[in-house]
Amino acid sequence: MQGYYYFVLRVDLKEKENTLREVRDCSGISLESLGDECSSDADCQTGLSCFSCSEAFDGLRCIRSTTTNQFEFMNSLPFNRYAYLTTHNSFANEVEPLHTGIRLTFLNQEDNVTQQLNNGVRALMLDTYDFKGDIWLCHSFGGRCHDFTAFWLAIDTLKEVEAFLSANPSEIVTLFLEDYVETPNGLSKVFKDAGLMKYWFPVSSMPQNGQDWPLVKDMVARNQRFVVFTSAKSKQESEGIAYQWNYVVENHYGDVGEHPGECSNRGESAPLDDKSKSLVLINHFHSIALKVMACEDNSASLISMLDTCYGRAGNRWANFVAVDYYKRSDGGGVFQAVDKLNGQLLCCCDDVHSCVPGSSTATCSATKDQ
């Protein structure tokens, strides 16, 4: 039986490779070496990275590691008609050095925030705390940051976001803040000090009662390209930072939300099918992030979860997909999943590469539909 299972897995991988190769001309990403054996990223084509996935193949293989730019297909739809790759605990990554001399907490990503954004991540989940007289990013507990749970000053990461927005004037970045800051106007100050207020999308422009958001092209033209949500309800009135649950529905995070065939809402969130909230966020990660589990989590089970949550959300596809170790998969991974979501949202197709570029209507390419 073990030999048979191994054979089926190999066949499935080869079929997946062939499917992904078909999109390379449309995506701007070369997938010629997808699935090939490798020893480092240098052995893989642009848009691919060299990783292992013991559940699907032996050794190291070239797998997809960047997104398709959905705005290049069309940017004339509302912000809520697109899907965005989201990293869970974006700041809890392996790259940044220690700033407190000790760190005894979980990691969730491999790349720093700049690398994440350059690879197509468009929404970041950050945990903000008062610590050492400033605003820090911590992966902590009990609403308090400690030396062993602290990562670094929030302004350092926010400056990375500002640099990306400055260098990419057609892109939009969204933040989801798990917010424990109690200092009055503490968050407002750090956003201002990081130079991000010139990109700020105001609460007053956010839609009520499930209406559409502004068109992406208008958000870009107005330079309102930085969307921020906080978990602290009081901040919307006191600092003009949008309270997440007024605008977003979200499924349960962690192990509780990882039961196949189920998609329940997070406790703070309205029911997933509450269409008075026009954005849908789907979490797909375990309570404890492990690289060895991320490969499987970010492959077929992710697509299955998105399909399940579509039904639970009143036949609405996710706008944000939050994962750990976002580049790890058995092939196309979360990038292929986001392509599916954008295909459905933009033109009712199973892949964004089937959408006719520049079309303002739900039009699929005839060659892709055959």
Protein Blocks (a to p, Z undefined) as FASTA:
>chain_A
ZZmmmmmmmmmmmmmmmmmmmmmmmnopacklgoiacfbfklpcehiacdddfklogcjd
dddfbdcdfklmoccbcfklcccdddehkllcckbccfeopacdddfbfbdfklmmmnop
abdcdddddeehiacddddehhiacfklccbdfklmmmmmmmmmmmmmmbccddddddfb
fbghklmmmmmmnopmmmpccfklpceehiacddfklmmmnopabccddfblklmmmnop
acfklmpccddehjklmcghiacddfklccfklmkbcbdcdddddfbdcfklmmmmmmmm
mmmmmmmmmmmnoopacfbdcdehklgccklmmmlmmmmmmmmmmnopabfklpcghiab
dcddfklmZZ
